Amino acid sequence: MKALRFHAAKDLRIEEVAKPGAPGPGQVLIRNRFVGICGTDLHEYSYGPIFIPTAPHPFTGASGPQVLGHEFGGVVEAVGEGVVGLRPGDRVSVQPLIMPRSGDYFADRGLFHLSPQLALAGLSWQGGGMADYCLLHDYNLVKIPDAMTDSEAALVEPTAVAVYACDRGGVRAGSSVLITGAGPIGILTLLAARAAGAARLFLSDINDARLAFARDVVDDIVTINPRRDDPGRVVRARTEGEVGCDVAIECVGNEHALKACLDAVRKQGVVVQTGLHPHENPLDWFQVTFKDVDIRGSWAYPTQYWPRVIGLISSGLLPAKKVVTRTITLDRAVADGFDALLDPAGEQLKILIDLGA
């Protein structure tokens, strides 16, 4: 089968590799349909290996070369012994986290995403979404309804990140929310906050094109370019009592964006850190104490989110497909996908690869 594999930084190759064998007990073979290029994939391509193991992964045994792609969906091809609720022909979305199901402190409490032995399909597993087929566990697959398209199935994973960020922040009906970063996760978080009932939405980014794109997605937001305007001042001027927003969600992994969140949030508000910072960053801890705020991390998502997120997307309450700006073939994935998304002057936001094209 054809697959895109990571060998080293700036070394992605379209190769012919062996198709996975018949699924074993509790396993399912799927034919992949659509896969998204994630920011994590871009970081691996630019600077990796980061999450891709150079020695066998302690749980899965996987190591490079690695088939990329953890935002994907497909069609069930075959099921192994003991698999229930799935059969050949079912359309599915992939929940890519792989970990012990028991005998682990966090797994025993249903907090599978916090397992220290965590692996991901497309990063530290035998396969991923950027190939014709992938062998997975039955717990990695959730059927999608007729109302959901195959391409939307590939958007469940990044949307789950956004929904969890809003949950961590306690976003609810009437909330005022600042989101820093107008990339795919930032705009999906914008949509998730609106779906949760947020009444006042602010979005900060230094890219005016992305801010304009976001206004087309959600037309009543307040956009801020911090190179021209101070996010905290803008947010305070447009919130009740000029006290700041209820929740600020950092979706960049940038020191200045995190500081802007702390400045813009009201006293006893919540700051959620979703973007991955590449190094330690200083924060004004006097303000954290003085403002009596909560600062919460938001790592991935609980694996149980899939039915909920599928429902949000398929019902139209969270129109995730609005973030997609291009669909390409696997043969063009590097030039028209990875390189296009890394182009500072580029206009692409979210690119999907159509494995069936």
C-alpha positions as CSV (number, residue, x, y, z in Angstrom):
1,M,0.0,0.0,0.0
2,K,1.0,3.6,-0.4
3,A,2.0,5.6,2.7
4,L,3.7,8.9,3.7
5,R,6.4,8.1,6.3
6,F,8.6,10.4,8.5
7,H,12.3,9.5,8.3
8,A,13.8,12.6,9.7
9,A,13.3,16.4,9.8
10,K,12.5,17.6,6.3
11,D,12.5,14.0,5.1
12,L,9.0,12.7,4.4
13,R,8.6,10.0,1.7
14,I,5.7,8.5,-0.2
15,E,6.6,4.8,-0.1
16,E,5.1,1.4,-0.9
17,V,4.8,-0.5,2.4
18,A,3.2,-3.8,3.4
19,K,-0.6,-3.7,4.0
20,P,-1.4,-4.6,7.6
21,G,-2.3,-8.2,8.1
22,A,-5.6,-9.6,9.3
23,P,-6.8,-8.1,12.6
24,G,-6.2,-10.0,15.8
25,P,-8.5,-10.2,18.8
26,G,-10.0,-6.8,19.6
27,Q,-8.5,-5.2,16.4
28,V,-10.0,-3.6,13.4
29,L,-8.6,-3.0,9.9
30,I,-9.8,0.2,8.2
31,R,-9.4,1.6,4.8
32,N,-8.5,5.3,5.4
33,R,-10.6,8.0,3.7
34,F,-9.5,11.5,4.8
35,V,-6.7,12.6,7.1
36,G,-5.8,16.1,8.3
37,I,-2.4,17.6,8.5
38,C,-2.0,18.7,12.2
39,G,0.3,21.3,13.7
40,T,2.1,18.4,15.5
41,D,2.8,16.8,12.1
42,L,4.2,20.1,10.9
43,H,6.5,20.3,14.0
44,E,7.7,16.7,13.3
45,Y,8.4,17.6,9.7
46,S,10.3,20.8,10.7
47,Y,12.2,19.8,13.8
48,G,11.5,16.1,14.5
49,P,11.6,13.6,15.8
50,I,9.7,15.0,18.8
51,F,6.9,12.7,19.7
52,I,8.0,10.0,17.2
53,P,10.2,7.6,19.2
54,T,13.7,6.9,18.1
55,A,13.8,3.8,20.3
56,P,10.9,1.3,20.5
57,H,7.9,2.9,22.3
58,P,7.6,1.4,25.8
59,F,4.0,0.3,25.2
60,T,3.5,-0.1,21.5
61,G,7.1,-0.9,20.5
62,A,6.8,1.5,17.5
63,S,9.7,3.6,16.2
64,G,10.6,5.3,13.0
65,P,10.1,5.4,10.0
66,Q,6.6,6.4,11.1
67,V,3.4,6.7,9.0
68,L,2.0,10.1,9.9
69,G,-1.5,11.2,10.5
70,H,-3.6,11.1,13.7
71,E,-6.7,13.1,12.5
72,F,-8.5,10.6,10.3
73,G,-11.4,8.4,9.6
74,G,-12.2,5.5,7.2
75,V,-14.3,2.4,6.4
76,V,-14.1,-0.8,8.3
77,E,-12.4,-3.5,6.2
78,A,-12.2,-6.4,8.6
79,V,-12.7,-7.1,12.4
80,G,-11.0,-9.5,14.7
81,E,-12.3,-11.9,17.2
82,G,-14.3,-10.4,20.1
83,V,-15.0,-7.1,18.3
84,V,-18.6,-6.0,18.8
85,G,-20.5,-3.0,17.4
86,L,-18.4,-2.8,14.3
87,R,-18.6,-4.6,11.0
88,P,-17.2,-4.3,7.5
89,G,-18.6,-1.3,5.7
90,D,-19.1,0.8,8.8
91,R,-17.8,4.4,8.4
92,V,-15.8,5.4,11.4
93,S,-13.8,8.3,13.0
94,V,-10.5,7.4,14.7
95,Q,-9.8,8.2,18.3
96,P,-6.0,7.9,18.0
97,L,-4.9,7.5,21.6
98,I,-3.4,4.1,22.4
99,M,-2.6,3.1,26.0
100,P,-3.1,0.3,28.6
101,R,-6.8,-0.2,29.3
102,S,-6.2,-1.3,32.9
103,G,-3.4,-1.8,35.4
104,D,-2.4,1.9,35.1
105,Y,-3.3,4.5,37.7
106,F,-5.0,6.8,35.1
107,A,-6.4,4.0,32.9
108,D,-8.1,2.4,36.0
109,R,-9.9,5.8,36.5
110,G,-10.9,6.2,32.9
111,L,-8.4,9.0,32.3
112,F,-6.7,7.2,29.4
113,H,-5.3,10.4,27.9
114,L,-3.2,10.9,31.0
115,S,-1.5,7.5,30.9
116,P,2.3,7.8,31.1
117,Q,2.5,5.0,28.5
118,L,0.3,6.9,26.0
119,A,0.9,6.4,22.3
120,L,-0.8,7.8,19.2
121,A,-1.7,6.3,15.9
122,G,0.3,8.3,13.4
123,L,3.1,9.2,15.8
124,S,4.0,6.2,17.9
125,W,2.0,3.2,16.5
126,Q,2.6,0.8,13.7
127,G,0.4,2.9,11.3
128,G,-1.4,6.2,10.8
129,G,-3.9,8.0,8.7
130,M,-1.5,9.0,5.8
131,A,-1.7,5.5,4.3
132,D,-4.2,3.4,2.5
133,Y,-5.0,1.2,5.5
134,C,-4.5,1.2,9.3
135,L,-4.8,-1.5,11.9
136,L,-6.3,-0.3,15.2
137,H,-7.9,-1.4,18.4
138,D,-11.7,-1.5,18.5
139,Y,-11.7,1.2,21.2
140,N,-10.0,3.5,18.7
141,L,-13.0,3.5,16.3
142,V,-16.5,5.1,16.6
143,K,-19.2,4.8,14.0
144,I,-20.3,8.0,12.4
145,P,-23.9,8.8,11.4
146,D,-25.3,9.2,7.9
147,A,-25.4,12.9,8.5
148,M,-21.6,13.1,8.8
149,T,-19.4,13.1,5.8
150,D,-16.2,11.1,5.5
151,S,-14.1,14.3,5.5
152,E,-15.9,15.5,8.7
153,A,-14.9,12.2,10.4
154,A,-11.2,13.4,10.1
155,L,-12.1,16.6,11.9
156,V,-13.4,15.0,15.1
157,E,-9.9,14.7,16.6
158,P,-8.9,18.4,16.4
159,T,-12.5,19.4,17.4
160,A,-12.2,17.2,20.5
161,V,-9.1,19.2,21.5
162,A,-11.2,22.4,21.2
163,V,-14.2,21.1,23.0
164,Y,-12.0,19.9,25.9
165,A,-10.3,23.3,26.1
166,C,-13.7,25.0,26.5
167,D,-14.7,22.4,29.1
168,R,-11.5,23.0,31.1
169,G,-12.3,26.7,31.1
170,G,-15.9,26.2,32.2
171,V,-17.3,28.0,29.1
172,R,-21.1,28.2,29.4
173,A,-24.1,30.1,28.2
174,G,-23.3,33.8,28.4
175,S,-19.6,33.5,28.9
176,S,-17.1,36.0,27.5
177,V,-14.1,34.3,26.0
178,L,-10.7,35.3,24.5
179,I,-8.9,32.9,22.3
180,T,-5.3,33.6,21.3
181,G,-4.3,32.1,18.0
182,A,-6.3,31.9,14.8
183,G,-4.9,28.6,13.6
184,P,-7.2,25.5,13.1
185,I,-7.3,24.8,16.8
186,G,-8.0,28.4,17.7
187,I,-10.9,28.7,15.2
188,L,-12.3,25.3,16.2
189,T,-12.1,26.5,19.8
190,L,-14.0,29.6,18.7
191,L,-16.7,27.4,17.3
192,A,-16.7,25.2,20.3
193,A,-17.1,28.2,22.6
194,R,-20.1,29.5,20.6
195,A,-21.6,26.0,20.6
196,A,-21.3,26.0,24.4
197,G,-23.2,29.3,24.5
198,A,-20.5,31.9,24.8
199,A,-22.1,35.3,24.1
200,R,-19.0,37.5,23.6
201,L,-16.0,36.1,21.7
202,F,-12.6,37.7,21.1
203,L,-9.8,36.3,18.9
204,S,-6.2,37.5,18.9
205,D,-3.6,36.8,16.2
206,I,-0.8,38.6,14.4
207,N,-2.0,37.3,11.0
208,D,-4.7,39.6,9.5
209,A,-5.6,37.1,6.8
210,R,-6.5,34.5,9.5
211,L,-8.5,37.1,11.5
212,A,-10.5,37.9,8.4
213,F,-11.0,34.2,7.7
214,A,-12.3,33.8,11.3
215,R,-14.8,36.6,10.9
216,D,-16.2,34.8,7.9
217,V,-16.6,31.7,10.1
218,V,-18.2,33.5,13.1
219,D,-19.2,37.0,12.0
220,D,-19.9,38.7,15.3
221,I,-16.5,38.2,17.0
222,V,-14.1,40.9,18.0
223,T,-10.7,40.4,16.3
224,I,-7.4,41.8,17.7
225,N,-4.0,42.1,16.1
226,P,-1.6,42.5,19.1
227,R,0.9,44.2,16.9
228,R,-1.5,47.1,16.7
229,D,-3.8,46.8,19.7
230,D,-3.4,45.6,23.3
231,P,-5.6,42.5,23.7
232,G,-6.3,43.2,27.4
233,R,-7.4,46.8,26.8
234,V,-9.7,45.7,24.0
235,V,-11.3,42.9,26.0
236,R,-11.8,45.0,29.1
237,A,-13.4,47.8,27.1
238,R,-16.0,45.4,25.7
239,T,-16.9,43.3,28.8
240,E,-19.4,44.1,31.6
241,G,-17.9,46.4,34.1
242,E,-14.7,46.6,32.0
243,V,-13.3,43.8,34.2
244,G,-12.1,41.4,31.4
245,C,-13.3,38.1,30.0
246,D,-14.5,35.1,32.0
247,V,-12.2,32.7,30.2
248,A,-9.0,33.1,28.1
249,I,-7.8,30.1,26.1
250,E,-4.2,30.1,24.7
251,C,-4.0,28.1,21.5
252,V,-0.6,29.1,20.2
253,G,2.1,28.0,22.6
254,N,3.5,31.5,22.7
255,E,4.8,33.4,25.7
256,H,3.2,36.7,24.6
257,A,-0.1,35.1,23.9
258,L,-0.2,33.5,27.4
259,K,0.7,36.8,29.0
260,A,-2.2,38.5,27.0
261,C,-4.6,35.8,28.4
262,L,-3.6,36.6,32.0
263,D,-3.9,40.3,31.4
264,A,-7.3,40.1,29.7
265,V,-9.1,37.6,32.0
266,R,-11.1,39.1,34.9
267,K,-10.4,38.4,38.6
268,Q,-11.4,34.9,39.4
269,G,-11.4,34.1,35.7
270,V,-9.8,31.0,34.1
271,V,-6.8,30.8,31.8
272,V,-6.6,27.6,29.8
273,Q,-3.2,26.6,28.2
274,T,-3.9,24.4,25.1
275,G,-0.9,25.3,22.8
276,L,2.3,23.4,23.5
277,H,5.1,25.7,24.6
278,P,8.5,24.7,23.2
279,H,10.4,25.9,26.4
280,E,9.7,27.4,29.8
281,N,8.1,30.8,29.8
282,P,7.9,33.4,32.5
283,L,4.5,34.6,33.8
284,D,3.6,37.4,36.2
285,W,2.7,35.3,39.2
286,F,1.9,38.4,41.3
287,Q,-1.0,38.9,38.9
288,V,-2.0,35.3,39.1
289,T,-2.3,35.7,42.9
290,F,-3.7,39.2,42.9
291,K,-6.4,38.4,40.3
292,D,-7.3,35.1,42.1
293,V,-7.3,33.3,38.7
294,D,-7.2,29.6,37.8
295,I,-4.6,28.5,35.3
296,R,-5.4,25.1,33.8
297,G,-3.7,22.9,31.3
298,S,-5.6,21.1,28.6
299,W,-3.9,18.0,27.3
300,A,-5.6,16.3,24.3
301,Y,-9.1,15.1,25.4
302,P,-10.8,12.3,27.3
303,T,-11.2,9.4,24.9
304,Q,-14.9,9.2,25.8
305,Y,-15.5,12.5,23.9
306,W,-16.0,11.0,20.5
307,P,-19.8,10.4,20.5
308,R,-20.3,13.9,21.9
309,V,-18.1,15.6,19.4
310,I,-19.5,13.6,16.5
311,G,-23.0,14.8,17.6
312,L,-21.9,18.4,17.7
313,I,-20.5,18.2,14.2
314,S,-23.1,16.1,12.5
315,S,-25.9,18.2,14.0
316,G,-24.4,21.4,12.6
317,L,-24.0,23.0,16.0
318,L,-20.3,23.0,15.5
319,P,-19.5,23.3,11.8
320,A,-15.9,22.1,11.9
321,K,-15.7,21.8,8.1
322,K,-15.5,25.6,7.9
323,V,-11.8,25.4,8.9
324,V,-10.9,23.3,5.8
325,T,-9.3,25.4,3.1
326,R,-7.9,22.8,0.8
327,T,-8.2,19.0,0.0
328,I,-5.3,17.3,-1.7
329,T,-4.1,13.8,-2.7
330,L,-1.4,11.8,-0.9
331,D,1.0,12.2,-3.8
332,R,1.0,15.9,-3.3
333,A,1.0,15.9,0.5
334,V,4.5,17.3,1.0
335,A,4.5,20.2,-1.6
336,D,0.8,21.1,-1.5
337,G,0.2,20.2,2.2
338,F,3.2,20.4,4.6
339,D,5.1,23.1,2.7
340,A,2.0,25.1,1.9
341,L,1.0,25.2,5.6
342,L,4.6,26.2,6.6
343,D,4.7,29.1,4.1
344,P,4.7,32.4,6.1
345,A,2.9,34.1,3.2
346,G,0.5,31.2,2.6
347,E,-3.3,31.4,3.0
348,Q,-4.0,27.8,4.0
349,L,-5.5,27.0,7.3
350,K,-6.6,23.3,7.4
351,I,-5.6,20.9,4.7
352,L,-7.2,17.4,4.3
353,I,-5.7,14.5,2.3
354,D,-8.2,12.5,0.4
355,L,-6.9,8.9,0.4
356,G,-9.6,7.8,-2.0
357,A,-8.8,10.3,-4.7
